[in-house]
Amino acid sequence: MPSLKIHRQYQSGLAKIIALDNSVFEAILTALRKTVPALPLDDLVTNLESEVENTNHDDLVNILESIIPIYALKKTYAWTVEELADELIAAVDKFEELSNLSTEEKERFCEKLNGLLMPNSFLESASKAKDVLKVYLLPSGIPADDFPIKSKVELEAEFKKFAEEWRVETGMLSLVTQKSMHQAYQRIIGMGQPVIPLILRDLEQKPDHWFWALRAITGDNPVKPEQRGRMKQMALAWIQWGKEHGYEW
Amino acid sequence: MSGKLEYRKILRFPNLELTEYQVTSEETVDYNCFAFAAGEEECRWDPVDPDGYWPDGVSRELTLEAFIQAYQTIGYEPCENRDLEPGFQKIAIYTYNGQPQHAARQEEDGKWKSKLGDWEDIEHELEGLENPNYYGVVQQILKRAIIPINIS
């Protein structure tokens, strides 16, 4: 596993994430989930400014510039949240300005990383992530241009592999909450927005327990109360949602 | 439809091969064991999934109390034994660490039947599905009177 070093110009962004009030951070994540993926940074900030109270333009720019490469790193190395949190905290420890963080502050940082990485897929633009990576969190010993970005074929293969593993290992379970905690299912959630068409295609072929993942990735839920528990109706609701949001599969 | 489960499935429930059982349906995700026990095969009963069906007014929590209350909405009440009682239907709730994981219903001939997650329905003995890794053990039996249907 490569170790991280963090470019000095982004230290203040990370410091702001750590210091940010949890409720404001939650508001930022909620707003990001509603945002069209791969918007330019300025547009993202403009969108967020209208949704998030108690923060200013420069802080949002700073925070987003820090969030984008963190997300990209998780995708690039397929790290778990815990592994990424460990790496980032180790890297934060190396900052002169941040080396005196208390245990409590580090825990807050971990909590925010969890919120950031698990349900959110706001920036799946490989090119954007790659550009930011060049100037930001460079794993030592790896050339900046050598970040593997997953192709559509690779993404499909990964989805198929995780889905099969998840089905085999959780088929006997009766509760979706337990099925969705399986590592392979969580990895699919971690694939973020690009996996949505693959899930919708799978749903169209045969209803399955993808609603938890879709809710987590999109922050949305088109299922009406009277449709709850009815797999075919819920699948149709999400397929319709996908079409309305411009997804093709 | 009858027969035995695939070997990979049997591995999850080693007690099954030590007892009598037979497969009675195809695989489907349309319903789960909790719905099946309630006689419902068009939806999934699940208190902790926001998209799961759960009877109105019953706590959405993974506790035996919540499941008893859910089945009470369709006429079941706690009872002491799993034996066949003419005129009554019964449900058995399996728990693991106190949390409901599975449910089976008793057929008119006294045999038990349930749905294995997203897999098939099977007719089985209650002990056949007891398992420390998944369903746990039978913790609660419920029963309700069978309402006679008058055919004139």
Interface residues (C-beta under 8 A of the other chain):
Chain A: R167 V168 T170 G171 M172 L173 S174 L175 V176 T177 P207 D208 H209 F211 W212 R215 N221 V223 R228 G229 R230 M231 K232 M234
Chain B: R8 K9 R12 F13 V29 D30 N32 C33 F34 A35 E42 C43 R44 W45 D46 V48 D49 P50 D51 G52 Y53 W54 L62 Q101 H102 K115 L116 G117 D118 W119 Y134
